């Protein structure tokens, strides 16, 4: 796992909205309680998890499941779309 704290909606350090962004490895998909515990550990308003999608036939080289958590709960349920690619 690689994690980074970012400041969104600003061009200056120490301003904007703080969030943690976590890139999880393909073979280390974690359950909901693990993701929630890590989000609480960061103690930031928002934690985003990017989980690679394997076996995709998409034209894009990298696709991810995207999940958002506060320290208390997941913001979007599993039934909602949460895919992101570059």
N, C-alpha and C positions, 0 to 999 in steps of 0.2 A: 504494500500500500504506500502511496505517496500522498501526502497532505500538504496543503498550502493555505495560509490565511490571506484573504484578499480584502481590499477596500473597493467596493463597487460604487459607481455613480460619482466618481471624483477623479481629478487628475493630481491630487496632492496626497502625500502619505498622511496617515493618522486621521483622515476625514472620510466621509461617505458612510456606506453601510458595510459593516464587517461581516464576513462569512468565511466558513471553512470549505474548501473544495478538496475532495478525496477521490483519487483514482485507485480503484481496486483492481487487482490482477484477475485475469480470466478464471483461473482455477481456484480462486479463493472467494467465491460468492458467499456472503454472510447472511444470516437470518435477520429478521426484522428487529429482534431484541438486541442483537449485537450492534446494528446500525444506530438504533435509538440510544443505546448506552454510550457509543462513541460521540454522537451529537451532543449529549448532555455533558460529556467530559470536556468538549471544546469550550463550553460556556459562551457561545456566540449566538447572535440572533438566528442564524441560519447555517445549516450544514448541507452541502450538496455532495451526493455520491454518484460517481460515474462508473458504471459496471459494463465492461466490454460485452458486446453481443457476439457470440461465436457462431460459425457456420452460416453466416448471412450471405445471400446472393445479391446484396445491394451493390450498386456501381461504386459507391464510396468505400474507401479503404478502411475506415474506422467508424463503427457505430457503437453507441452506448445506451444502456438503460440509464435514465436520470431520475434520482430520487432525492427529495427535499425533506429535511427534518428541522424542527426547532428543538430546543432542549426538552420539550414536553411531548411532542407528537409528530407523526409524519404529516406533511402538508397536503399531499395528494395521495389518494388511494391507489391501490394496485390496478384497478379497472381503468384508470385514466391513462391517457397516452403519456409516456415519459421517455421518448427516444430522442436522441440528439446525435448528430453526425457532423463531421467537417470534411 
